[in-house]
């Protein structure tokens, strides 16, 4: 008998599972922050002057690598607001960077070929640190404008194009890895990198008569074992979802009365654990920082955002207040979970719509790096050019090096070792 897990906004369509478990559409996230002054709390004012520009990094970079000699040129302002993925910056290990970026220019195609309208070329270079010597280089072709590269912890990476994932390494040689029944929209990887979450657009399992071609497709979410590609869970969903996973399960929020939300960790094997009950005027959003720590973002009734770091045991670690003038947040985690970075666009007014933003309204892109254990600010720096889809920031495997694309160079910052995550003593539950 098929076992199904009920989830907020669940859609029970046909052919939903290969493993006896139903996944469903999850809302985007944010959650309650407990009152300031609670035991174990570290409360930091992230931006005391909302809308102001950060003129220089909070500390000088240890060294820099100029990017113009590598062939990189800043994208024009026409791209700002479209959230196109134009570059990626990743550590292969402590002493090597993988830098990839869109190469401007015309794309050659056959006269009747309309499938390549979003085709573009990506240049990839492996740089040794600190000299910036090019160790390997390659030119790839991809066929859309969304994120195309995900770094793995073992010096490998995944390159996405259309319906396929390829596996690459420091030589930049690519090998076939996984192919899906339709175009991949996004993938997610758990902090231990044992599992992949993937969403693709595929032919409908049951095609409705008289519908357009667009109506005859489904959005499909899968959870797969990374090593084998074996599918654990699969579901057809109504709308695109973001599924924050660790190796045990995924986070969801259930709406109660008013601003009340329940935060659950749903196990892949069945059952769930309540992590806390939170307040937010919008649907709470989540990201796993590590296997045992999650970052929850809440919408305050007074405006702006609140960040809460909590453990999978339901303990609150720290809180941050975020002004409304810092928008479109992107998160980057250190591979070991010791640090996290949050980059935002700085504007002089709050923006609620996801895409209604003109280039003249953006004052700056700002990066803030925090210690995951206590929320202490370890680094603040501007980033330029503004890349609203990210890809201009990387944290090394140890969490002690941060690379930022800024002011015509890749700037490398060296930080002290981050404090370790405590065992929970002195922290309070998120109620």
C-alpha positions in Angstrom: 0.0 0.0 0.0 1.4 3.4 -1.0 2.4 5.6 1.9 1.8 9.3 1.4 3.0 12.2 3.5 0.7 15.2 3.7 2.4 18.5 3.1 1.1 22.1 2.9 -0.2 22.8 -0.6 -0.1 19.2 -1.6 -1.1 18.0 -5.1 -1.8 14.3 -5.5 -1.4 13.8 -9.2 -1.0 10.6 -11.1 2.3 8.6 -11.0 3.6 10.4 -7.9 6.1 8.1 -6.5 8.8 5.5 -7.1 9.5 5.0 -3.4 6.1 5.1 -1.8 6.3 8.7 -0.5 4.6 11.8 -1.9 6.3 15.2 -2.1 4.3 18.3 -2.6 4.7 22.0 -3.3 6.4 23.9 -0.5 6.0 27.6 0.1 9.0 29.9 0.1 10.4 30.6 3.6 10.9 32.9 6.6 10.4 32.4 10.4 10.1 34.0 13.9 12.9 35.4 15.9 12.6 35.2 19.6 12.7 38.5 21.6 16.2 40.1 22.0 17.9 39.4 25.3 17.1 35.7 25.4 19.9 33.5 26.8 22.5 32.5 24.3 21.4 35.2 21.8 23.8 37.1 19.7 21.9 40.0 18.1 23.8 42.1 15.5 22.6 45.2 13.6 23.5 44.2 10.1 22.9 47.7 8.5 22.6 50.8 10.7 22.1 53.0 7.6 19.7 51.3 5.2 20.2 52.3 1.6 23.8 53.6 2.3 26.7 52.4 0.2 29.5 50.4 1.6 32.6 52.2 0.3 35.2 49.5 0.9 35.6 46.1 2.5 35.7 45.8 6.3 39.3 44.5 5.9 41.7 44.6 2.9 42.0 41.5 0.7 45.0 39.4 1.2 45.6 39.3 -2.5 43.7 39.9 -5.8 43.6 38.5 -9.3 42.7 40.8 -12.2 39.9 39.4 -14.3 40.3 41.4 -17.5 43.3 39.4 -18.6 41.2 36.3 -18.2 38.7 37.6 -20.8 36.0 38.7 -18.3 34.1 41.9 -19.1 31.4 43.4 -16.9 27.8 42.8 -18.3 25.8 45.8 -19.4 23.1 47.4 -17.3 20.5 45.8 -19.5 20.9 42.5 -17.6 20.2 44.0 -14.2 16.8 42.9 -12.9 16.6 39.9 -15.2 18.5 37.6 -12.7 20.4 35.9 -15.5 23.3 33.7 -14.3 26.3 35.3 -15.9 29.2 33.9 -13.8 30.2 31.5 -11.1 33.1 31.5 -8.6 33.9 28.4 -6.6 36.8 26.9 -4.6 38.0 23.5 -5.9 40.1 23.4 -2.7 41.9 25.9 -0.5 44.4 26.9 -3.2 42.5 26.6 -6.4 39.5 28.6 -7.8 37.1 27.7 -10.6 36.0 30.9 -12.3 33.4 30.7 -15.1 31.7 33.5 -17.0 29.6 34.3 -20.0 31.6 35.2 -23.1 29.9 38.1 -25.0 29.4 37.7 -28.7 27.1 36.4 -31.4 26.0 32.8 -31.5 26.1 31.0 -34.8 23.0 28.9 -35.6 21.2 27.5 -38.6 18.5 29.8 -40.2 15.6 27.5 -39.1 17.0 26.7 -35.7 14.9 28.4 -33.0 16.0 26.1 -30.1 19.2 28.1 -29.6 17.6 31.4 -28.8 19.2 31.4 -25.3 22.4 29.6 -26.3 25.6 31.1 -24.9 29.2 30.3 -24.4 30.8 30.0 -21.0 34.5 30.3 -20.4 36.0 28.4 -17.5 39.4 28.8 -15.9 41.1 27.1 -13.0 43.3 29.6 -11.1 46.0 28.7 -8.6 46.3 30.8 -5.5 47.8 33.2 -4.7 49.5 33.8 -8.1 46.4 33.5 -10.2 48.1 31.2 -12.7 45.7 29.6 -15.2 46.0 25.8 -14.6 43.2 24.7 -17.0 40.7 26.4 -19.3 37.7 25.4 -21.4 34.8 26.8 -23.4 31.3 25.3 -22.8 28.0 25.9 -24.5 24.8 26.1 -22.5 21.2 26.8 -23.7 19.5 29.0 -21.2 20.2 31.8 -18.8 19.7 30.3 -15.3 22.3 28.8 -13.0 24.5 26.2 -14.6 27.2 25.1 -12.1 27.2 23.6 -8.6 30.4 22.8 -6.7 30.9 19.6 -4.8 33.1 19.1 -1.8 35.5 16.6 -3.4 36.9 19.0 -6.1 34.3 18.0 -8.6 31.4 20.1 -9.9 28.1 19.5 -11.7 27.4 21.4 -15.0 23.7 21.6 -16.0 22.5 22.1 -19.5 18.9 21.5 -20.7 18.0 18.0 -19.4 21.4 16.8 -18.4 24.0 17.0 -15.6 27.7 16.5 -16.4 30.4 15.8 -13.8 33.7 17.8 -14.0 36.9 18.3 -12.1 40.0 20.5 -12.0 41.0 19.4 -15.5 37.7 20.8 -16.8 36.9 17.5 -18.6 33.2 16.7 -18.5 31.6 13.3 -18.2 27.9 12.4 -18.5 26.3 12.1 -15.1 22.5 12.2 -15.1 19.8 12.8 -17.7 16.2 13.7 -16.9 13.0 13.3 -18.9 12.7 17.0 -19.4 14.6 20.3 -19.0 16.1 20.9 -15.5 15.0 24.1 -13.8 17.1 23.8 -10.7 19.0 21.4 -8.5 19.7 21.4 -4.7 22.3 19.4 -2.8 22.1 18.5 0.9 25.0 19.7 3.2 26.5 16.2 3.4 26.2 16.0 -0.4 24.6 12.5 -0.4 21.4 13.6 -2.0 20.2 15.8 -4.9 16.9 17.5 -5.2 15.9 18.3 -8.8 13.0 20.0 -10.5 12.3 19.5 -14.2 9.6 20.3 -16.7 8.4 17.2 -18.4 5.5 15.8 -20.6 2.3 15.5 -18.6 1.6 12.1 -17.1 -2.0 12.5 -18.2 -2.4 15.0 -21.1 -5.7 16.9 -20.9 -7.7 17.0 -24.1 -7.9 20.4 -26.0 -5.1 22.0 -24.0 -2.1 23.9 -25.3 1.4 22.5 -25.4 2.3 24.4 -22.2 -0.7 22.8 -20.4 0.5 19.4 -21.4 3.6 19.6 -19.2 4.2 18.9 -15.5 6.7 20.2 -13.0 8.4 17.2 -11.4 10.5 17.2 -8.2 12.8 14.3 -7.5 15.1 13.4 -4.6 18.0 11.2 -5.8 21.1 9.5 -4.3 24.0 11.5 -5.6 26.4 8.6 -6.1 24.1 6.2 -7.8 21.4 8.4 -9.3 18.7 6.2 -7.7 15.4 8.0 -7.2 14.1 8.0 -3.6 11.1 10.3 -4.0 9.2 11.9 -6.9 6.2 14.2 -7.2 4.4 16.3 -9.7 3.7 19.7 -8.4 1.6 22.7 -9.4 4.2 25.4 -9.1 8.0 25.7 -8.9 9.2 24.9 -5.4 12.3 25.4 -3.3 13.1 22.2 -1.3 15.7 22.7 1.5 17.1 19.2 2.3 19.6 17.6 4.6 20.4 13.9 4.5 17.5 13.1 6.8 14.6 15.1 5.3 13.3 18.5 4.3 11.9 21.6 6.0 8.4 22.8 5.6 6.2 25.4 7.2 2.5 24.9 8.2 0.4 28.0 8.5 -1.7 28.4 11.7 -3.7 31.4 12.9 -2.6 34.9 12.0 1.2 35.2 11.9 1.8 31.7 13.4 3.7 29.1 11.6 4.9 25.6 12.6 8.4 24.6 11.3 8.7 20.9 10.7 11.6 18.6 9.6 9.9 16.0 7.4 11.8 12.7 7.4 12.4 10.9 4.1 11.7 7.6 5.9 8.3 8.9 7.3 7.2 11.0 10.2 8.2 14.5 11.2 9.8 16.6 14.0 8.5 20.0 15.1 11.4 22.4 15.3 9.5 25.4 16.5 6.5 27.7 16.2 7.3 31.0 14.6 5.7 34.3 13.7 5.9 35.9 10.3 3.6 38.0 8.1 4.9 36.0 5.0 5.5 32.4 4.3 8.8 31.4 6.1 11.9 30.6 4.1 14.6 28.1 5.0 18.1 27.0 4.0 20.3 24.4 5.6 23.7 25.8 6.7 24.9 22.4 7.7 23.4 19.0 8.5 22.3 20.2 11.9 21.8 24.0 11.4 19.1 25.8 9.4 18.7 29.5 8.6 15.1 30.8 8.8 14.0 34.2 7.4 10.9 35.9 8.7 8.9 38.9 7.5 8.4 41.4 10.3 5.1 43.2 10.6 7.2 46.4 11.0 8.9 45.8 7.7 12.3 44.3 6.8 13.4 40.7 7.6 14.6 38.8 10.6 17.1 35.9 10.4 17.1 33.1 12.9 19.7 30.3 13.0 18.3 27.2 14.6 19.4 23.6 15.0 17.5 20.6 13.8 16.9 19.9 17.5 14.8 23.1 17.7 17.3 25.4 19.5 17.8 29.0 18.5 21.4 30.0 18.0 21.3 33.7 17.0 19.1 36.4 15.4 19.7 39.2 12.9 17.6 42.2 11.9 17.6 43.0 8.1 16.4 46.3 6.8 13.9 46.5 4.0 16.3 48.3 1.7 18.4 45.2 1.4 16.6 43.0 -1.2 16.8 39.9 -3.3 19.0 37.9 -0.9 21.2 35.1 -2.0 23.0 32.7 0.4 26.3 30.9 0.1 27.5 28.3 2.6 31.0 27.2 3.5 31.3 23.5 2.6 32.0 22.6 6.3 29.1 24.7 7.6 31.3 27.0 9.6 30.3 30.2 7.8 27.5 31.6 5.6 27.4 34.6 3.3 24.4 36.7 2.5 24.5 39.0 -0.6 21.8 41.6 -1.3 21.1 44.5 -3.6 21.0 47.9 -1.8 18.2 50.2 -2.9 16.8 53.4 -1.4 13.3 52.0 -0.9 11.7 48.6 -0.1 10.9 46.4 -3.1 8.2 43.7 -2.7 7.8 42.4 -6.3 10.4 39.9 -7.3 11.4 41.5 -10.7 10.1 45.1 -10.8 13.4 46.8 -10.5 15.3 49.2 -12.8 19.1 49.5 -13.0 19.0 53.1 -11.8 17.3 52.0 -8.5 20.2 49.7 -7.5 22.9 51.5 -5.5 25.2 48.5 -4.8 25.5 44.8 -4.2 26.7 44.0 -0.7 28.1 40.8 0.8 28.1 40.0 4.5 29.8 36.8 5.9 28.8 35.5 9.3 30.1 32.8 11.6 27.4 30.1 11.6 27.8 29.3 15.3 27.0 32.8 16.7 26.0 35.1 13.9 29.1 37.4 14.3 29.9 39.5 11.2 33.3 38.2 9.9 33.4 40.3 6.7 31.4 43.0 4.8 32.4 44.0 1.3 30.8 45.4 -1.8 30.7 43.4 -5.0 30.9 44.7 -8.5 29.7 44.4 -11.2 26.3 43.8 -9.7 25.3 40.2 -10.5 21.7 39.8 -9.2 21.7 36.0 -9.8 24.9 35.7 -7.8 28.0 33.7 -8.8 30.4 36.4 -7.6 31.2 34.9 -4.2 32.8 31.7 -2.9 33.9 30.4 0.6 36.7 27.9 0.8 36.3 24.4 2.2 37.8 25.4 5.6 35.7 28.6 5.8 38.8 30.7 6.2 39.1 32.1 2.7 36.4 34.2 0.9 36.6 35.1 -2.8 34.6 38.1 -4.1 34.4 39.5 -7.6 34.9 43.2 -7.0 36.4 46.2 -8.7 37.9 44.4 -11.7 39.5 41.6 -9.7 38.8 38.5 -7.7 39.6 39.6 -4.2 40.7 36.9 -1.7 40.0 37.6 2.0 41.6 35.5 4.7 39.7 35.1 8.0 40.5 33.4 11.3 39.1 30.0 12.1 35.3 30.2 12.7 34.0 29.1 16.2 32.6 25.6 16.3 28.9 25.0 16.7 28.1 24.5 20.4 26.3 21.4 21.7 23.2 23.3 22.6 24.0 24.2 26.2 22.7 27.7 27.0 20.4 28.0 24.0 16.7 28.3 24.1 14.0 26.5 22.1 12.3 28.5 19.2 8.8 28.7 20.4 
